[in-house]
Structures are given as structure tokens and as C-alpha cells.
């Protein structure tokens, strides 16, 4: 007897933690993949504490940057673990 589908699937995350981060609006600026750690509100504006990776010239290991950024600099990435692992 097979396992019911609901028992084989991972629950969808309630919060989006993955995002694209755009540091500035200058042409040629590449968005970075970011992980949202937490949120705070100050004077009716939301800011996210994020982590992202930067390649360091001459070093084989990247640097991990942590900083607060305005909500407007982020775009959420909706992730479905079932699709990622081919369970759909």
C-alpha cells in the first residue's frame, strides 16, 4: 500500500526567507541572492536584516555580509521544496 500524497509532500513555508537584493538603481548593477533573517519597522518603514555572499578578489572563500536594508530593495523568491525535490 502506498503512502498518501499529503504525507509525502513537505509543507509550504509560511514565510518567504529568500529574496533578490538590489543594492542600487545604477545600470548594470546585478541583484544578489539574499536570505532574510528578520524584520523591523522604524517610522512606518520596514527594513530587513539580510545575509548575502560577496566574492573577494584573490580569496577562494567568499565573504558573508550581514546588513539592514529597506524593504523596497528586496523582491521575494517563492520557494516550493516539493518542486525542488521532484515530489510534485
HTML snippet that shows the backbone in 3Dmol.js (N, CA, C, O; Angstrom):
<script src="https://3Dmol.org/build/3Dmol-min.js"></script>
<div id="view" style="width:600px;height:400px;position:relative"></div>
<script>
const pdb = `
ATOM      1  N   UNK A   1       0.835  -1.172   0.000  1.00  0.00           N
ATOM      2  CA  UNK A   1       0.000   0.000   0.000  1.00  0.00           C
ATOM      3  C   UNK A   1       0.885   1.243   0.000  1.00  0.00           C
ATOM      4  O   UNK A   1       1.858   1.310   0.751  1.00  0.00           O
ATOM      5  N   UNK A   2       0.558   2.219  -0.830  1.00  0.00           N
ATOM      6  CA  UNK A   2       1.410   3.403  -0.935  1.00  0.00           C
ATOM      7  C   UNK A   2       1.041   4.449   0.120  1.00  0.00           C
ATOM      8  O   UNK A   2      -0.053   4.433   0.684  1.00  0.00           O
ATOM      9  N   UNK A   3       1.976   5.345   0.363  1.00  0.00           N
ATOM     10  CA  UNK A   3       1.781   6.429   1.321  1.00  0.00           C
ATOM     11  C   UNK A   3       0.903   7.513   0.689  1.00  0.00           C
ATOM     12  O   UNK A   3       1.096   7.849  -0.480  1.00  0.00           O
ATOM     13  N   UNK A   4      -0.055   8.064   1.438  1.00  0.00           N
ATOM     14  CA  UNK A   4      -0.880   9.139   0.871  1.00  0.00           C
ATOM     15  C   UNK A   4      -0.019  10.329   0.439  1.00  0.00           C
ATOM     16  O   UNK A   4       1.017  10.609   1.042  1.00  0.00           O
ATOM     17  N   UNK A   5      -0.454  11.010  -0.592  1.00  0.00           N
ATOM     18  CA  UNK A   5       0.309  12.123  -1.160  1.00  0.00           C
ATOM     19  C   UNK A   5       0.605  13.204  -0.121  1.00  0.00           C
ATOM     20  O   UNK A   5       1.710  13.746  -0.097  1.00  0.00           O
ATOM     21  N   UNK A   6      -0.369  13.525   0.738  1.00  0.00           N
ATOM     22  CA  UNK A   6      -0.160  14.576   1.736  1.00  0.00           C
ATOM     23  C   UNK A   6       0.961  14.222   2.713  1.00  0.00           C
ATOM     24  O   UNK A   6       1.583  15.119   3.283  1.00  0.00           O
ATOM     25  N   UNK A   7       1.225  12.941   2.914  1.00  0.00           N
ATOM     26  CA  UNK A   7       2.290  12.514   3.808  1.00  0.00           C
ATOM     27  C   UNK A   7       3.652  12.489   3.112  1.00  0.00           C
ATOM     28  O   UNK A   7       4.684  12.447   3.781  1.00  0.00           O
ATOM     29  N   UNK A   8       3.666  12.514   1.798  1.00  0.00           N
ATOM     30  CA  UNK A   8       4.930  12.515   1.059  1.00  0.00           C
ATOM     31  C   UNK A   8       5.434  13.913   0.769  1.00  0.00           C
ATOM     32  O   UNK A   8       6.618  14.085   0.481  1.00  0.00           O
ATOM     33  N   UNK A   9       4.567  14.927   0.835  1.00  0.00           N
ATOM     34  CA  UNK A   9       4.939  16.292   0.479  1.00  0.00           C
ATOM     35  C   UNK A   9       5.403  17.079   1.699  1.00  0.00           C
ATOM     36  O   UNK A   9       4.926  16.869   2.814  1.00  0.00           O
ATOM     37  N   UNK A  10       6.341  17.988   1.462  1.00  0.00           N
ATOM     38  CA  UNK A  10       6.792  18.898   2.510  1.00  0.00           C
ATOM     39  C   UNK A  10       5.787  20.037   2.626  1.00  0.00           C
ATOM     40  O   UNK A  10       5.206  20.440   1.618  1.00  0.00           O
ATOM     41  N   UNK A  11       5.565  20.566   3.829  1.00  0.00           N
ATOM     42  CA  UNK A  11       4.668  21.718   3.939  1.00  0.00           C
ATOM     43  C   UNK A  11       5.301  22.953   3.293  1.00  0.00           C
ATOM     44  O   UNK A  11       6.513  23.151   3.377  1.00  0.00           O
ATOM     45  N   UNK A  12       4.483  23.770   2.656  1.00  0.00           N
ATOM     46  CA  UNK A  12       4.988  25.007   2.051  1.00  0.00           C
ATOM     47  C   UNK A  12       5.376  25.970   3.162  1.00  0.00           C
ATOM     48  O   UNK A  12       4.682  26.050   4.175  1.00  0.00           O
ATOM     49  N   UNK A  13       6.475  26.704   2.993  1.00  0.00           N
ATOM     50  CA  UNK A  13       6.880  27.657   4.035  1.00  0.00           C
ATOM     51  C   UNK A  13       5.839  28.764   4.196  1.00  0.00           C
ATOM     52  O   UNK A  13       5.268  29.236   3.212  1.00  0.00           O
ATOM     53  N   UNK A  14       5.599  29.171   5.426  1.00  0.00           N
ATOM     54  CA  UNK A  14       4.651  30.244   5.696  1.00  0.00           C
ATOM     55  C   UNK A  14       5.265  31.608   5.430  1.00  0.00           C
ATOM     56  O   UNK A  14       4.560  32.548   5.065  1.00  0.00           O
ATOM     57  N   UNK A  15       6.575  31.721   5.612  1.00  0.00           N
ATOM     58  CA  UNK A  15       7.284  32.985   5.392  1.00  0.00           C
ATOM     59  C   UNK A  15       8.297  32.798   4.274  1.00  0.00           C
ATOM     60  O   UNK A  15       8.932  31.750   4.152  1.00  0.00           O
ATOM     61  N   UNK A  16       8.429  33.827   3.474  1.00  0.00           N
ATOM     62  CA  UNK A  16       9.455  33.802   2.438  1.00  0.00           C
ATOM     63  C   UNK A  16      10.748  34.326   3.035  1.00  0.00           C
ATOM     64  O   UNK A  16      10.793  35.451   3.532  1.00  0.00           O
ATOM     65  N   UNK A  17      11.784  33.533   2.990  1.00  0.00           N
ATOM     66  CA  UNK A  17      13.086  33.941   3.519  1.00  0.00           C
ATOM     67  C   UNK A  17      14.100  34.224   2.415  1.00  0.00           C
ATOM     68  O   UNK A  17      15.125  34.857   2.668  1.00  0.00           O
ATOM     69  N   UNK A  18      13.829  33.767   1.202  1.00  0.00           N
ATOM     70  CA  UNK A  18      14.734  34.011   0.087  1.00  0.00           C
ATOM     71  C   UNK A  18      14.285  35.260  -0.655  1.00  0.00           C
ATOM     72  O   UNK A  18      13.087  35.497  -0.817  1.00  0.00           O
ATOM     73  N   UNK A  19      15.249  36.061  -1.108  1.00  0.00           N
ATOM     74  CA  UNK A  19      14.901  37.282  -1.828  1.00  0.00           C
ATOM     75  C   UNK A  19      16.036  37.674  -2.760  1.00  0.00           C
ATOM     76  O   UNK A  19      17.179  37.249  -2.591  1.00  0.00           O
ATOM     77  N   UNK A  20      15.699  38.488  -3.740  1.00  0.00           N
ATOM     78  CA  UNK A  20      16.694  39.162  -4.560  1.00  0.00           C
ATOM     79  C   UNK A  20      16.908  40.534  -3.943  1.00  0.00           C
ATOM     80  O   UNK A  20      15.948  41.220  -3.593  1.00  0.00           O
ATOM     81  N   UNK A  21      18.167  40.933  -3.810  1.00  0.00           N
ATOM     82  CA  UNK A  21      18.539  42.219  -3.213  1.00  0.00           C
ATOM     83  C   UNK A  21      19.219  43.062  -4.268  1.00  0.00           C
ATOM     84  O   UNK A  21      20.211  42.637  -4.861  1.00  0.00           O
ATOM     85  N   UNK A  22      18.696  44.258  -4.512  1.00  0.00           N
ATOM     86  CA  UNK A  22      19.290  45.192  -5.470  1.00  0.00           C
ATOM     87  C   UNK A  22      19.864  46.363  -4.683  1.00  0.00           C
ATOM     88  O   UNK A  22      19.128  47.146  -4.083  1.00  0.00           O
ATOM     89  N   UNK A  23      21.192  46.469  -4.697  1.00  0.00           N
ATOM     90  CA  UNK A  23      21.882  47.445  -3.866  1.00  0.00           C
ATOM     91  C   UNK A  23      21.626  48.885  -4.300  1.00  0.00           C
ATOM     92  O   UNK A  23      21.506  49.775  -3.457  1.00  0.00           O
ATOM     93  N   UNK A  24      21.541  49.120  -5.606  1.00  0.00           N
ATOM     94  CA  UNK A  24      21.264  50.471  -6.105  1.00  0.00           C
ATOM     95  C   UNK A  24      20.594  50.382  -7.469  1.00  0.00           C
ATOM     96  O   UNK A  24      20.469  49.299  -8.040  1.00  0.00           O
ATOM     97  N   UNK A  25      20.169  51.520  -7.983  1.00  0.00           N
ATOM     98  CA  UNK A  25      19.450  51.559  -9.257  1.00  0.00           C
ATOM     99  C   UNK A  25      20.341  51.865 -10.455  1.00  0.00           C
ATOM    100  O   UNK A  25      19.834  52.103 -11.551  1.00  0.00           O
ATOM    101  N   UNK A  26      21.638  51.862 -10.270  1.00  0.00           N
ATOM    102  CA  UNK A  26      22.546  52.175 -11.378  1.00  0.00           C
ATOM    103  C   UNK A  26      22.483  51.089 -12.446  1.00  0.00           C
ATOM    104  O   UNK A  26      22.375  49.907 -12.121  1.00  0.00           O
ATOM    105  N   UNK A  27      22.550  51.482 -13.727  1.00  0.00           N
ATOM    106  CA  UNK A  27      22.542  50.481 -14.798  1.00  0.00           C
ATOM    107  C   UNK A  27      23.713  49.501 -14.644  1.00  0.00           C
ATOM    108  O   UNK A  27      24.832  49.898 -14.319  1.00  0.00           O
ATOM    109  N   UNK A  28      23.435  48.236 -14.881  1.00  0.00           N
ATOM    110  CA  UNK A  28      24.481  47.212 -14.794  1.00  0.00           C
ATOM    111  C   UNK A  28      24.627  46.583 -13.427  1.00  0.00           C
ATOM    112  O   UNK A  28      25.366  45.611 -13.275  1.00  0.00           O
ATOM    113  N   UNK A  29      23.939  47.114 -12.427  1.00  0.00           N
ATOM    114  CA  UNK A  29      24.009  46.521 -11.093  1.00  0.00           C
ATOM    115  C   UNK A  29      23.264  45.196 -11.091  1.00  0.00           C
ATOM    116  O   UNK A  29      22.104  45.128 -11.495  1.00  0.00           O
ATOM    117  N   UNK A  30      23.925  44.158 -10.641  1.00  0.00           N
ATOM    118  CA  UNK A  30      23.330  42.817 -10.597  1.00  0.00           C
ATOM    119  C   UNK A  30      22.649  42.588  -9.253  1.00  0.00           C
ATOM    120  O   UNK A  30      23.224  42.905  -8.212  1.00  0.00           O
ATOM    121  N   UNK A  31      21.430  42.042  -9.257  1.00  0.00           N
ATOM    122  CA  UNK A  31      20.823  41.679  -7.972  1.00  0.00           C
ATOM    123  C   UNK A  31      21.564  40.510  -7.343  1.00  0.00           C
ATOM    124  O   UNK A  31      22.147  39.677  -8.036  1.00  0.00           O
ATOM    125  N   UNK A  32      21.530  40.466  -6.035  1.00  0.00           N
ATOM    126  CA  UNK A  32      22.190  39.393  -5.288  1.00  0.00           C
ATOM    127  C   UNK A  32      21.136  38.509  -4.623  1.00  0.00           C
ATOM    128  O   UNK A  32      20.055  38.976  -4.264  1.00  0.00           O
ATOM    129  N   UNK A  33      21.462  37.242  -4.465  1.00  0.00           N
ATOM    130  CA  UNK A  33      20.607  36.348  -3.699  1.00  0.00           C
ATOM    131  C   UNK A  33      20.814  36.666  -2.222  1.00  0.00           C
ATOM    132  O   UNK A  33      21.948  36.801  -1.761  1.00  0.00           O
ATOM    133  N   UNK A  34      19.719  36.783  -1.490  1.00  0.00           N
ATOM    134  CA  UNK A  34      19.819  37.137  -0.073  1.00  0.00           C
ATOM    135  C   UNK A  34      18.918  36.230   0.756  1.00  0.00           C
ATOM    136  O   UNK A  34      17.943  35.663   0.263  1.00  0.00           O
ATOM    137  N   UNK A  35      19.270  36.115   2.010  1.00  0.00           N
ATOM    138  CA  UNK A  35      18.472  35.380   2.980  1.00  0.00           C
ATOM    139  C   UNK A  35      17.977  36.391   4.010  1.00  0.00           C
ATOM    140  O   UNK A  35      18.783  37.074   4.642  1.00  0.00           O
ATOM    141  N   UNK A  36      16.659  36.492   4.183  1.00  0.00           N
ATOM    142  CA  UNK A  36      16.087  37.426   5.143  1.00  0.00           C
ATOM    143  C   UNK A  36      16.110  36.763   6.513  1.00  0.00           C
ATOM    144  O   UNK A  36      15.561  35.678   6.703  1.00  0.00           O
ATOM    145  N   UNK A  37      16.756  37.434   7.468  1.00  0.00           N
ATOM    146  CA  UNK A  37      16.891  36.899   8.814  1.00  0.00           C
ATOM    147  C   UNK A  37      15.793  37.438   9.727  1.00  0.00           C
ATOM    148  O   UNK A  37      15.200  36.686  10.500  1.00  0.00           O
ATOM    149  N   UNK A  38      15.522  38.745   9.636  1.00  0.00           N
ATOM    150  CA  UNK A  38      14.487  39.335  10.485  1.00  0.00           C
ATOM    151  C   UNK A  38      14.013  40.656   9.890  1.00  0.00           C
ATOM    152  O   UNK A  38      14.600  41.181   8.944  1.00  0.00           O
ATOM    153  N   UNK A  39      12.931  41.178  10.474  1.00  0.00           N
ATOM    154  CA  UNK A  39      12.331  42.436  10.038  1.00  0.00           C
ATOM    155  C   UNK A  39      12.212  43.385  11.221  1.00  0.00           C
ATOM    156  O   UNK A  39      12.084  42.956  12.367  1.00  0.00           O
ATOM    157  N   UNK A  40      12.255  44.704  10.923  1.00  0.00           N
ATOM    158  CA  UNK A  40      11.961  45.703  11.937  1.00  0.00           C
ATOM    159  C   UNK A  40      11.301  46.902  11.257  1.00  0.00           C
ATOM    160  O   UNK A  40      11.507  47.156  10.070  1.00  0.00           O
ATOM    161  N   UNK A  41      10.511  47.624  12.029  1.00  0.00           N
ATOM    162  CA  UNK A  41       9.841  48.804  11.495  1.00  0.00           C
ATOM    163  C   UNK A  41      10.331  50.019  12.258  1.00  0.00           C
ATOM    164  O   UNK A  41      10.397  50.011  13.487  1.00  0.00           O
ATOM    165  N   UNK A  42      10.672  51.061  11.522  1.00  0.00           N
ATOM    166  CA  UNK A  42      11.127  52.308  12.118  1.00  0.00           C
ATOM    167  C   UNK A  42      10.457  53.452  11.368  1.00  0.00           C
ATOM    168  O   UNK A  42      10.658  53.613  10.165  1.00  0.00           O
ATOM    169  N   UNK A  43       9.669  54.236  12.074  1.00  0.00           N
ATOM    170  CA  UNK A  43       8.962  55.383  11.473  1.00  0.00           C
ATOM    171  C   UNK A  43       8.148  54.972  10.246  1.00  0.00           C
ATOM    172  O   UNK A  43       8.259  55.594   9.190  1.00  0.00           O
ATOM    173  N   UNK A  44       7.351  53.953  10.383  1.00  0.00           N
ATOM    174  CA  UNK A  44       6.453  53.467   9.330  1.00  0.00           C
ATOM    175  C   UNK A  44       7.171  52.880   8.113  1.00  0.00           C
ATOM    176  O   UNK A  44       6.539  52.658   7.080  1.00  0.00           O
ATOM    177  N   UNK A  45       8.452  52.630   8.212  1.00  0.00           N
ATOM    178  CA  UNK A  45       9.195  51.998   7.118  1.00  0.00           C
ATOM    179  C   UNK A  45       9.781  50.680   7.609  1.00  0.00           C
ATOM    180  O   UNK A  45      10.325  50.592   8.710  1.00  0.00           O
ATOM    181  N   UNK A  46       9.657  49.658   6.764  1.00  0.00           N
ATOM    182  CA  UNK A  46      10.169  48.338   7.098  1.00  0.00           C
ATOM    183  C   UNK A  46      11.573  48.154   6.562  1.00  0.00           C
ATOM    184  O   UNK A  46      11.892  48.590   5.456  1.00  0.00           O
ATOM    185  N   UNK A  47      12.418  47.496   7.365  1.00  0.00           N
ATOM    186  CA  UNK A  47      13.780  47.131   6.978  1.00  0.00           C
ATOM    187  C   UNK A  47      13.979  45.656   7.283  1.00  0.00           C
ATOM    188  O   UNK A  47      13.432  45.129   8.252  1.00  0.00           O
ATOM    189  N   UNK A  48      14.764  45.002   6.450  1.00  0.00           N
ATOM    190  CA  UNK A  48      15.070  43.584   6.643  1.00  0.00           C
ATOM    191  C   UNK A  48      16.552  43.418   6.958  1.00  0.00           C
ATOM    192  O   UNK A  48      17.408  44.079   6.370  1.00  0.00           O
ATOM    193  N   UNK A  49      16.828  42.540   7.881  1.00  0.00           N
ATOM    194  CA  UNK A  49      18.218  42.144   8.152  1.00  0.00           C
ATOM    195  C   UNK A  49      18.491  40.967   7.239  1.00  0.00           C
ATOM    196  O   UNK A  49      17.833  39.931   7.332  1.00  0.00           O
ATOM    197  N   UNK A  50      19.474  41.132   6.348  1.00  0.00           N
ATOM    198  CA  UNK A  50      19.736  40.102   5.345  1.00  0.00           C
ATOM    199  C   UNK A  50      21.178  39.611   5.428  1.00  0.00           C
ATOM    200  O   UNK A  50      22.054  40.263   5.997  1.00  0.00           O
ATOM    201  N   UNK A  51      21.386  38.445   4.843  1.00  0.00           N
ATOM    202  CA  UNK A  51      22.717  37.879   4.635  1.00  0.00           C
ATOM    203  C   UNK A  51      22.884  37.644   3.144  1.00  0.00           C
ATOM    204  O   UNK A  51      21.966  37.164   2.479  1.00  0.00           O
ATOM    205  N   UNK A  52      24.055  37.983   2.619  1.00  0.00           N
ATOM    206  CA  UNK A  52      24.367  37.662   1.233  1.00  0.00           C
ATOM    207  C   UNK A  52      25.859  37.431   1.093  1.00  0.00           C
ATOM    208  O   UNK A  52      26.636  37.776   1.983  1.00  0.00           O
ATOM    209  N   UNK A  53      26.252  36.852  -0.019  1.00  0.00           N
ATOM    210  CA  UNK A  53      27.638  36.442  -0.239  1.00  0.00           C
ATOM    211  C   UNK A  53      28.276  37.336  -1.291  1.00  0.00           C
ATOM    212  O   UNK A  53      27.658  37.674  -2.301  1.00  0.00           O
ATOM    213  N   UNK A  54      29.530  37.714  -1.034  1.00  0.00           N
ATOM    214  CA  UNK A  54      30.304  38.527  -1.971  1.00  0.00           C
ATOM    215  C   UNK A  54      31.615  37.806  -2.257  1.00  0.00           C
ATOM    216  O   UNK A  54      32.311  37.383  -1.334  1.00  0.00           O
ATOM    217  N   UNK A  55      31.949  37.668  -3.533  1.00  0.00           N
ATOM    218  CA  UNK A  55      33.243  37.091  -3.895  1.00  0.00           C
ATOM    219  C   UNK A  55      34.341  38.112  -3.636  1.00  0.00           C
ATOM    220  O   UNK A  55      34.223  39.276  -4.017  1.00  0.00           O
ATOM    221  N   UNK A  56      35.420  37.661  -2.977  1.00  0.00           N
ATOM    222  CA  UNK A  56      36.544  38.529  -2.654  1.00  0.00           C
ATOM    223  C   UNK A  56      37.680  38.203  -3.605  1.00  0.00           C
ATOM    224  O   UNK A  56      38.107  37.053  -3.710  1.00  0.00           O
ATOM    225  N   UNK A  57      38.162  39.218  -4.292  1.00  0.00           N
ATOM    226  CA  UNK A  57      39.246  39.011  -5.264  1.00  0.00           C
ATOM    227  C   UNK A  57      40.495  38.504  -4.554  1.00  0.00           C
ATOM    228  O   UNK A  57      40.933  39.080  -3.558  1.00  0.00           O
ATOM    229  N   UNK A  58      41.061  37.426  -5.073  1.00  0.00           N
ATOM    230  CA  UNK A  58      42.279  36.844  -4.513  1.00  0.00           C
ATOM    231  C   UNK A  58      42.036  35.873  -3.368  1.00  0.00           C
ATOM    232  O   UNK A  58      42.984  35.281  -2.852  1.00  0.00           O
ATOM    233  N   UNK A  59      40.796  35.700  -2.965  1.00  0.00           N
ATOM    234  CA  UNK A  59      40.484  34.773  -1.872  1.00  0.00           C
ATOM    235  C   UNK A  59      39.534  33.710  -2.410  1.00  0.00           C
ATOM    236  O   UNK A  59      38.517  34.054  -3.011  1.00  0.00           O
ATOM    237  N   UNK A  60      39.837  32.426  -2.210  1.00  0.00           N
ATOM    238  CA  UNK A  60      38.947  31.381  -2.730  1.00  0.00           C
ATOM    239  C   UNK A  60      37.612  31.305  -1.987  1.00  0.00           C
ATOM    240  O   UNK A  60      36.635  30.785  -2.525  1.00  0.00           O
ATOM    241  N   UNK A  61      37.564  31.823  -0.750  1.00  0.00           N
ATOM    242  CA  UNK A  61      36.333  31.781   0.031  1.00  0.00           C
ATOM    243  C   UNK A  61      35.586  33.116  -0.078  1.00  0.00           C
ATOM    244  O   UNK A  61      36.197  34.180   0.017  1.00  0.00           O
ATOM    245  N   UNK A  62      34.279  33.058  -0.273  1.00  0.00           N
ATOM    246  CA  UNK A  62      33.511  34.308  -0.326  1.00  0.00           C
ATOM    247  C   UNK A  62      33.305  34.890   1.071  1.00  0.00           C
ATOM    248  O   UNK A  62      33.450  34.198   2.078  1.00  0.00           O
ATOM    249  N   UNK A  63      32.968  36.156   1.107  1.00  0.00           N
ATOM    250  CA  UNK A  63      32.653  36.826   2.369  1.00  0.00           C
ATOM    251  C   UNK A  63      31.136  36.845   2.545  1.00  0.00           C
ATOM    252  O   UNK A  63      30.393  37.026   1.581  1.00  0.00           O
ATOM    253  N   UNK A  64      30.690  36.660   3.772  1.00  0.00           N
ATOM    254  CA  UNK A  64      29.267  36.728   4.091  1.00  0.00           C
ATOM    255  C   UNK A  64      29.003  38.101   4.704  1.00  0.00           C
ATOM    256  O   UNK A  64      29.624  38.480   5.698  1.00  0.00           O
ATOM    257  N   UNK A  65      28.075  38.840   4.099  1.00  0.00           N
ATOM    258  CA  UNK A  65      27.745  40.190   4.541  1.00  0.00           C
ATOM    259  C   UNK A  65      26.380  40.160   5.225  1.00  0.00           C
ATOM    260  O   UNK A  65      25.438  39.540   4.731  1.00  0.00           O
ATOM    261  N   UNK A  66      26.291  40.834   6.361  1.00  0.00           N
ATOM    262  CA  UNK A  66      25.027  40.982   7.077  1.00  0.00           C
ATOM    263  C   UNK A  66      24.743  42.471   7.185  1.00  0.00           C
ATOM    264  O   UNK A  66      25.613  43.245   7.585  1.00  0.00           O
ATOM    265  N   UNK A  67      23.509  42.879   6.825  1.00  0.00           N
ATOM    266  CA  UNK A  67      23.166  44.294   6.933  1.00  0.00           C
ATOM    267  C   UNK A  67      21.660  44.494   6.912  1.00  0.00           C
ATOM    268  O   UNK A  67      20.904  43.599   6.536  1.00  0.00           O
ATOM    269  N   UNK A  68      21.239  45.679   7.320  1.00  0.00           N
ATOM    270  CA  UNK A  68      19.842  46.080   7.261  1.00  0.00           C
ATOM    271  C   UNK A  68      19.615  46.837   5.962  1.00  0.00           C
ATOM    272  O   UNK A  68      20.404  47.708   5.599  1.00  0.00           O
ATOM    273  N   UNK A  69      18.535  46.504   5.262  1.00  0.00           N
ATOM    274  CA  UNK A  69      18.205  47.183   4.005  1.00  0.00           C
ATOM    275  C   UNK A  69      16.711  47.520   3.996  1.00  0.00           C
ATOM    276  O   UNK A  69      15.916  46.841   4.645  1.00  0.00           O
ATOM    277  N   UNK A  70      16.331  48.574   3.257  1.00  0.00           N
ATOM    278  CA  UNK A  70      14.905  48.902   3.166  1.00  0.00           C
ATOM    279  C   UNK A  70      14.140  47.835   2.384  1.00  0.00           C
ATOM    280  O   UNK A  70      14.689  47.194   1.488  1.00  0.00           O
ATOM    281  N   UNK A  71      12.896  47.657   2.726  1.00  0.00           N
ATOM    282  CA  UNK A  71      12.042  46.661   2.079  1.00  0.00           C
ATOM    283  C   UNK A  71      12.002  46.845   0.573  1.00  0.00           C
ATOM    284  O   UNK A  71      11.915  45.867  -0.169  1.00  0.00           O
ATOM    285  N   UNK A  72      12.065  48.081   0.118  1.00  0.00           N
ATOM    286  CA  UNK A  72      11.975  48.376  -1.313  1.00  0.00           C
ATOM    287  C   UNK A  72      13.136  47.795  -2.118  1.00  0.00           C
ATOM    288  O   UNK A  72      13.020  47.658  -3.336  1.00  0.00           O
ATOM    289  N   UNK A  73      14.246  47.449  -1.474  1.00  0.00           N
ATOM    290  CA  UNK A  73      15.417  46.901  -2.169  1.00  0.00           C
ATOM    291  C   UNK A  73      15.319  45.388  -2.362  1.00  0.00           C
ATOM    292  O   UNK A  73      16.220  44.784  -2.944  1.00  0.00           O
ATOM    293  N   UNK A  74      14.237  44.767  -1.880  1.00  0.00           N
ATOM    294  CA  UNK A  74      14.096  43.305  -1.922  1.00  0.00           C
ATOM    295  C   UNK A  74      12.919  42.882  -2.788  1.00  0.00           C
ATOM    296  O   UNK A  74      11.905  43.574  -2.871  1.00  0.00           O
ATOM    297  N   UNK A  75      13.079  41.729  -3.430  1.00  0.00           N
ATOM    298  CA  UNK A  75      11.995  41.070  -4.161  1.00  0.00           C
ATOM    299  C   UNK A  75      11.945  39.631  -3.685  1.00  0.00           C
ATOM    300  O   UNK A  75      12.948  38.925  -3.789  1.00  0.00           O
ATOM    301  N   UNK A  76      10.797  39.163  -3.159  1.00  0.00           N
ATOM    302  CA  UNK A  76      10.723  37.805  -2.627  1.00  0.00           C
ATOM    303  C   UNK A  76      10.873  36.741  -3.703  1.00  0.00           C
ATOM    304  O   UNK A  76      10.487  36.938  -4.855  1.00  0.00           O
ATOM    305  N   UNK A  77      11.435  35.627  -3.309  1.00  0.00           N
ATOM    306  CA  UNK A  77      11.539  34.452  -4.172  1.00  0.00           C
ATOM    307  C   UNK A  77      10.730  33.361  -3.502  1.00  0.00           C
ATOM    308  O   UNK A  77      11.117  32.847  -2.453  1.00  0.00           O
ATOM    309  N   UNK A  78       9.627  33.014  -4.095  1.00  0.00           N
ATOM    310  CA  UNK A  78       8.768  31.966  -3.538  1.00  0.00           C
ATOM    311  C   UNK A  78       9.403  30.610  -3.833  1.00  0.00           C
ATOM    312  O   UNK A  78       9.710  30.296  -4.983  1.00  0.00           O
ATOM    313  N   UNK A  79       9.594  29.826  -2.804  1.00  0.00           N
ATOM    314  CA  UNK A  79      10.232  28.526  -2.959  1.00  0.00           C
ATOM    315  C   UNK A  79       9.260  27.420  -2.592  1.00  0.00           C
ATOM    316  O   UNK A  79       8.542  27.517  -1.597  1.00  0.00           O
ATOM    317  N   UNK A  80       9.240  26.375  -3.396  1.00  0.00           N
ATOM    318  CA  UNK A  80       8.434  25.208  -3.107  1.00  0.00           C
ATOM    319  C   UNK A  80       9.369  24.007  -2.992  1.00  0.00           C
ATOM    320  O   UNK A  80       9.890  23.531  -4.000  1.00  0.00           O
ATOM    321  N   UNK A  81       9.587  23.510  -1.763  1.00  0.00           N
ATOM    322  CA  UNK A  81      10.533  22.395  -1.601  1.00  0.00           C
ATOM    323  C   UNK A  81      10.099  21.144  -2.350  1.00  0.00           C
ATOM    324  O   UNK A  81      10.946  20.328  -2.717  1.00  0.00           O
ATOM    325  N   UNK A  82       8.803  20.971  -2.587  1.00  0.00           N
ATOM    326  CA  UNK A  82       8.333  19.791  -3.308  1.00  0.00           C
ATOM    327  C   UNK A  82       8.783  19.813  -4.761  1.00  0.00           C
ATOM    328  O   UNK A  82       9.183  18.789  -5.314  1.00  0.00           O
ATOM    329  N   UNK A  83       8.713  20.987  -5.372  1.00  0.00           N
ATOM    330  CA  UNK A  83       9.166  21.114  -6.760  1.00  0.00           C
ATOM    331  C   UNK A  83      10.684  20.936  -6.838  1.00  0.00           C
ATOM    332  O   UNK A  83      11.194  20.330  -7.780  1.00  0.00           O
ATOM    333  N   UNK A  84      11.393  21.462  -5.856  1.00  0.00           N
ATOM    334  CA  UNK A  84      12.855  21.370  -5.858  1.00  0.00           C
ATOM    335  C   UNK A  84      13.337  19.921  -5.788  1.00  0.00           C
ATOM    336  O   UNK A  84      14.370  19.580  -6.365  1.00  0.00           O
ATOM    337  N   UNK A  85      12.594  19.075  -5.085  1.00  0.00           N
ATOM    338  CA  UNK A  85      12.980  17.684  -4.929  1.00  0.00           C
ATOM    339  C   UNK A  85      12.169  16.739  -5.803  1.00  0.00           C
ATOM    340  O   UNK A  85      12.215  15.522  -5.623  1.00  0.00           O
ATOM    341  N   UNK A  86      11.423  17.303  -6.753  1.00  0.00           N
ATOM    342  CA  UNK A  86      10.699  16.491  -7.722  1.00  0.00           C
ATOM    343  C   UNK A  86       9.561  15.682  -7.133  1.00  0.00           C
ATOM    344  O   UNK A  86       9.288  14.577  -7.603  1.00  0.00           O
ATOM    345  N   UNK A  87       8.894  16.200  -6.121  1.00  0.00           N
ATOM    346  CA  UNK A  87       7.825  15.458  -5.467  1.00  0.00           C
ATOM    347  C   UNK A  87       6.444  15.836  -5.986  1.00  0.00           C
ATOM    348  O   UNK A  87       5.455  15.258  -5.535  1.00  0.00           O
ATOM    349  N   UNK A  88       6.338  16.750  -6.886  1.00  0.00           N
ATOM    350  CA  UNK A  88       5.018  17.174  -7.389  1.00  0.00           C
ATOM    351  C   UNK A  88       4.518  16.238  -8.439  1.00  0.00           C
ATOM    352  O   UNK A  88       3.427  16.436  -8.974  1.00  0.00           O
TER     353      UNK A  88
END
`;
const viewer = $3Dmol.createViewer("view");
viewer.addModel(pdb, "pdb");
viewer.setStyle({}, {cartoon: {color: "spectrum"}});
viewer.zoomTo();
viewer.render();
</script>
